[in-house]
Amino acid sequence: MPAKNAARVAMLAHACYLTDPRIRREAEALAGNGVELHVVSLAEEIRGAREPREAVYIHRLPIRRKRGNSPRYVYEYFMTGLLGALKLAALHFRARLDVVHIHNMPDLLVLAGLIPRLMGSKLVLDVHDPMPELYISKNHGEHSMVVRLLSVQEKFSCWLADRVVSVNETMRENLRDKGVADEKVFIVHNFPDHTHFQVRDIPKSWPRDRTRLVLL
C-alpha cells in the first residue's frame, strides 16, 4: 500500500489496462516506488489476463474498444475524454493529484486533465505513436484536411502538457521537428520486463559457439 503522504498520480488511456504492456510497466514501476497510482481505462475482458503485480487502482470506463470505421473511433475518443475528465476531476477533488499522465492516442485526451492542471497538478502527455504519420501510412494524403487537423491537435496537446514522454530517440527528433523543446521531452524505452524474461547461466562471452549462426 502507498505511504500516507505518497505522491498521487492518475493515468488516462484509450486502452485496456491489463493488455497494454507499456501502460502497465509505467504504472507498476511508479506503484512499486511508493506512488499512489490510479489508472482510468476502458472496459475489458480480464479472464486469463495477468493481474497487477503492484497496488494499482484501476477505474474502468463503460466503453469497449471495437475496431470499426472513423465514426466509431471518434465516438470512443470523445467518450473516453468526457468520462475520463469526470473521473480525473473526481479523483482530484477526493485528494489532490500531483500528476495527471495521459496516454495517446488521441493526443487531445490531455484536455481531460485540464481541471486538475488548473488546480496545480502537473500534466504529462505520453506519445506512444505520432498520429499524423500514422494516418498518412493509412493512405491519407500528407496535405489532407484530416492530417492537418491531427497535426494541429498534436502541437496543441504537446504545448498544453508540462512534459512529453515518448518511446525512443527517433520520436524525440520527430517531436523536435514539430517544435517541442528537447528539455520538455523524456524518453521511456519499451524494454522487456526482466521479471518475465529471466536469463540463467549467462555465458562469460557471447556467442558461446562462434562456429554457428546465432539469431538474437
Secondary structure as UniProt FT lines:
FT   TURN            4..5
FT   STRAND          8..13
FT   HELIX           17..19
FT   HELIX           21..32
FT   TURN            33..34
FT   STRAND          36..43
FT   TURN            47..48
FT   STRAND          56..64
FT   HELIX           70..94
FT   STRAND          99..103
FT   HELIX           107..113
FT   HELIX           114..118
FT   TURN            119..120
FT   STRAND          122..127
FT   HELIX           131..137
FT   TURN            138..139
FT   TURN            142..143
FT   HELIX           145..160
FT   STRAND          163..166
FT   HELIX           169..177
FT   TURN            178..179
FT   HELIX           182..184
FT   STRAND          185..187
FT   TURN            194..196
FT   TURN            210..211
//
